[in-house]
Amino acid sequence: MKEPMLGRYRNSEFLQYMKDVLELVNRYDVATLQLTTQLNVLASITHQMETVFEQDQRNEITQELLDLDTKRGNVLRGAKLILEGCTYHSDVVIKNAAKKLLHNLHSYGTNIPRMNYQSETAVIDSMLAEWETEVTLSAALNLVPIATWISELKTVNSTFNDRYLARIKEVAENPIVSFYSLRTDGAAMYRALVSRLKAYMILGETATYQEIVNEIYELAKLYNQTVKMRAKY
């Protein structure tokens, strides 16, 4: 029988493989084939994996944080556009002030909103602190019309950080079993099921066991092919 490359399956692939195996076997009379115990345990582990996988997808960032991150990115872009517009100002003092602030902004990165969440938070905090405390930058900031934008950027960045840390605390206080440990359990139970199928197949009591083994064999080939194709790129 073709062994599935379980260790090389991505979490989503591993989960779907187990679900597909369960579906294949459950098309037969599991009780008569004496596979009930193995199927029930594998089904339980697979259900847990599905729950944890969905939870992992949600834990990284919530919609509230996504909205806050989008907002601060837009505010930063808006402030930058105003500064860029001021570089065309007829007043040379204002023009130079805008150029100074833009130069400093660019020193923090060409696309701050594309940074990871905490890096973006830290960069914006550092930049705004420098604009307010460094003498020449502070003087330049007072010459361009972006006070309300800066105030809003400071507020939304602080709010994002507060909510992000609250989310981290929430996840830490409500730990769930890791997907990795469930993969280990799932792989062990899968092998136990296959071993039982092979044992009954050798006994030759019914051709059904051979049919199930063949179907699982074809399924494993398909999933393994995905892994092999991915390795080429």
N, C-alpha and C positions, 0 to 999 in steps of 0.2 A: 504493500500500500504506500502511496506517495505521502511522505510526511510533510505537513504544512510547516513553512518557515516561521513559526510563531514568534520567535525572538526578533524577527526583522519586520513584522507587521507593525504599522503605526497603530496607535490606540484605537482609532476609529475603525481600522481594518480588522484588528483583533476582535473588537466587540462585534462587528458585523459577521465575522466568520463564525463565532460562537452562536450567534442568532440563526445563521443559515444552517448550521449543523443541527440545531434543535428543531428547526422547521423540517428538515429532511427526515429526521428520525421519527418525529411526531406524526408523520403521515402514515406510519405503520401502527400496528396494534402493540403498543409499548408493553402493556401488561402481559400479554401472551408471550412476548419475546423476553420477558423478565429483565426489562431495562428501566423499570420505573424508578428505582432508587437513584441510579446514575443520572437519569434525565432530570429528575427533580433537583438534585444537588447542582448540576450544571446550570439548570434554569435559574436557580436561586442566585448563584454567583453572577450569571449573566445579567440578571435584573439589577443586582447591586452595581455592577460595572456601568450599566446604562445610567443609573441614577448619579453615580460619581462623575461620569463623563459629562453629563449635562450640567452638573454642579460646577465642574472645573471650567466649563465654557462660560459660565456666568460670573464666577468668582473674580476673574481678573479685573473686570471693570463693569460697573452698573450703568444703566441708561442715564442716571443722574450725573455720573462722572463724565460720561461721554458728552453730554450736553454742556457741562461746565468747561470741558476741555475745548469743545468747538467754540464756545463763547469767548474764552480768553485768546484763542487763536485769532478770531475775527477782530477782537479789540486791538491786539498787537498789530495785525495787518493794517487796521484803520489808522493807528497812530503812525505807522511807518509811511503810509500813503500821504498823510498830512505833511510829514517831514520831507518827503520827496517833492511834494508840491512847493514847499517853502524854499527849496533850493533854486526855484525859479523866481523868487520874490525880488522886487525891484530894490528893496532895502538890503544892502550888502551885509549889514550886521545880522539881520534875520537869516539871510541866505547862509552865512558862515556858521551860524548857530545850528541850523538844521543839518548842515554837512557834518559838523562835529558830532552831533548826536547819532546820525546815521552811521558814521564811521565806527563809533563805539558799539552800536547795535550789531553791526556786521562782525565785529570782533568776537561776538558770542556765538556766531554761527550764521550760515546763510539761510537756514530754514528752521527756526526755533520751534514752530508748531509741529514739525515732523519728528521731534525728539521723543524719547519715551517719557511717560508721564512725570516721573519724579525728576528727571533731568531738566525737563521744561520748567517745572516749578522752581528748581534751584537757580536756573539761568535767569529767569524773569526776576526773581528776588534779588539776585546779585546785581543785575543790570539796573534795576530801579534804585537800589541802595546806592550804587555808584553815581547815578544821575543826581541824586539828592544830596550826596555828601562831598563829591569831588567838586572843587571850586569852579573850574571852567565849565564842567558839564552842568552843574547847578545853575550857573549864570545863563548858559545856552538854553536850558529848559524853561527859564522864565521869559525868554524872548519869543518862543514859538507857541502857537495856540493849541496845545494838546493837554492842558491841565486836566480837563474832565476825562479824557481818554486814559491818562496815566492813573488817575484816581480809580477809575473803573477796572483797569487792568490789575491794580494792586488788590482790589477787593475780590475780584473773581479768582485770582491766583491763590489768595489766602483761603478762600472758601473751598476751592478745589483741594488744596492740601489738607484742610480739616476733614473734609468728607472722605478723602482717600485714606487717611490714617484711621478714621472711624471704621471704614470698610475692612481694613487690615485687621483691626481689633475684633470686629465681628466674626471674621473668618477664623481667627486664632481661637476665639472662645467657643466656636462650634466646629471642632475638628471632625473630619469624616475619614473613613479608611481610605488609603491611597489607592489609585487605580493600579499602580505597580504591584501592590500586594495581591490585589484581586486578579491581576493577570497571571500571577504565579499560581494561585489557587485554581483559576479557570483552566490553565494549561494542564495542571495535574489531573483535574477531573475529566478533562477532554481525553487525556491519555488512558485514564481508567475506563472510560466508556469504550474507546476503540479496542482496548485489550479484551474487554468482555465480549465485544462483537467478534473479534478474531477467534476467541476461545470457542464460542458457540459455532462459529463457521467451521472450525476444524472438526468439531464433533459431528457436523453434517446433519444436524437434526432437521434443518429446513434451509431452503435456498435463499430465504429472506435476508438472512444475515449477510450473505455474499452480496446481495443487491444493495444493502445499506452501505457496506464497505466500499463498493464500487462508486456509489454516489458521492460519498465523502471524499474518495480518491479524486474524482473529477473536480469537486469543489476546491480541494487543496491545490490542484494543478492551476486552476484559474487564479487563485490568490497568489500563488508563488510566481506566476507569470507577471503579475503586477509588480512584485518586488524586483524581479529580474529586469523588467523594462525600466523601472526607476533607476536602477544601478547604472544603466547605460548613459544617463544624462547627468 
